[in-house]
């Protein structure tokens, strides 16, 4: 049996002790180390002069992240190489990030008698990594991550897989190699533990919002045809987080973590003036459960003046648990940016993920959401997945003085098949199932407000969400009809 001793860990039954040690010692040391790394060279050496702000950026976690997020290490600033202290050796660059987030949830289970109905905890995540570039064709990345959860006994920080905790472990470790003889059409191969970021992340995302994030083991081949065109092909498997051991691919209780993910993703900016067209094929396969879900989809993203429009359509075929699988996804959205102080942006979107309206017909019709960034799209309280769901959203975003950014969103949630299929939360788990009952499809509404404030090198973000239960909760006999979510997050990155 493999033994594992976490760097800052403690034996089972000593959680309160290690929490106190961690709060008193580890977190301050991590903050000090990250601040030290982020400080300019002249400040650390005692030289005078203005501080070097650098080129690091603070991620807006609840929003979809761009393709650059596939490499977790923030890019070095565009400074004179001779003065860039982050290049500790020629071709070897250091990167780090520290994120702290407190979360408070009330009525998360809509029943005060259920464990975990009210939750409160602190999440910490510290990353440090090295990027090695011995030549223009070769890049290697190794990144370590230490993720912790403090203060909540109702949530296990030892169960596998885990989205809350993972004492010091390898988060990413991959090698990029440009194939020789591919100068006209660059071809690269990435092999190892890596992040996958595609499109708007409705199907495949690194899910940076959760404390442990999401990485895959496998190989990816990329072809860059120029003019905004490219093609990726990959064969991977999601890495289960094991807080009490090294993250490997031993069996888990989750079909999603036990599955392989294969795919081909095309993107082309030259096919549509002012926009981009994407097409993809994805296969999630889990042989022991007889899952083979094929997803074929397309996505369009267009910007024309003050207008931005996007749409995504996907169909699924194959097998789910040994029975035929037929499902679909539809997204249509748009935004208008007004030429007013703060450049306010008004947006609206409609999302649909099919449900199974007849569980006895021998066909599984609930959309398989795969590995998405659902937090950004279906309410920040994370009560919904794009499975058996009809969702509409209206948002307003605006810039405020001092570089602050305010966002307000109003969501409406209804089930596509309320009396036959289930209500699923953001992770795809069943919140409630009432097969055969006559229920209203309207589950409720949610209001989310977030504000992001840059404070020097630190990004501060505060968010609040409130859910108002609809007729579905009344018909299903839920004890409570509202839920609240509050978080405060700080991020310091290099």
Helices and strands as residue ranges (DSSP letters): H 15-21, I 22-26, H 27-38, H 41-45, G 67-70, G 81-83, E 87-89, E 92-106, E 119-135, E 138-150, E 166-178, E 186-194, E 216-226, E 229-238, E 260-268, E 275-286, G 287-289, E 291-304, E 307-320, E 323-337, E 345-353, E 363-364, G 374-376, E 389-400, G 401-403, E 404-415, E 422-424, E 430-433, E 442-455, E 458-469, H 471-475, E 482-493
